[in-house]
């Protein structure tokens, strides 16, 4: 007789990669990079499991881009 074993985390969810960070970072976005590329770079630097931005700036635009963790 075969049995099937499902491995899950203690909370019953799949494990997330990264740290659980909560806060807002105001990023002075340089020209030549998209808002999403800037977000992904900062997310990797902070090793955050979740992150998002509150709006988009044109790749040629510079300015403040609020990032939420």
C-alpha positions in Angstrom: 0.0 0.0 0.0 1.4 3.4 -1.0 0.8 6.6 1.0 1.2 10.1 -0.2 2.8 12.7 2.0 2.3 16.4 1.3 4.9 18.7 2.8 3.8 22.2 3.9 5.0 24.8 6.2 3.6 24.9 9.8 1.0 27.6 8.7 -0.1 25.4 5.7 1.2 27.9 3.1 4.2 27.8 0.8 7.2 29.5 2.2 7.9 33.0 0.9 11.3 34.1 -0.2 12.7 37.2 1.5 12.1 39.1 4.7 8.7 40.5 5.8 9.3 44.3 5.7 6.7 46.9 6.4 7.1 50.5 5.4 7.4 53.1 2.7 10.6 54.1 0.9 10.8 57.3 -1.2 13.1 56.6 -4.1 14.5 59.4 -6.3 14.2 57.5 -9.6 16.9 58.3 -12.2 16.2 58.6 -15.9 16.6 55.6 -18.1 15.1 53.0 -15.8 11.4 51.9 -15.6 9.5 52.1 -12.3 9.2 48.3 -12.2 13.0 47.8 -12.8 13.7 50.3 -9.9 11.2 48.4 -7.7 12.7 45.0 -8.4 16.2 46.3 -7.8 15.3 47.8 -4.4 13.2 44.6 -3.5 16.3 42.5 -4.2 18.6 44.8 -2.2 16.3 44.7 0.9 15.5 41.0 0.3 11.8 41.8 0.7 9.2 39.1 0.1 6.6 41.7 -1.2 6.9 45.2 -2.6 4.9 47.5 -4.9 5.0 51.1 -6.2 2.1 53.6 -5.9 2.4 54.9 -9.5 4.5 54.8 -12.6 7.0 57.2 -13.9 8.0 57.3 -17.6 11.5 55.7 -18.1 12.8 59.1 -19.3 11.3 60.9 -16.2 13.0 61.5 -12.9 11.3 62.1 -9.6 10.1 60.6 -6.4 8.7 57.1 -6.6 7.1 55.8 -3.4 7.8 52.1 -2.8 5.6 50.2 -0.4 6.8 47.1 1.5 
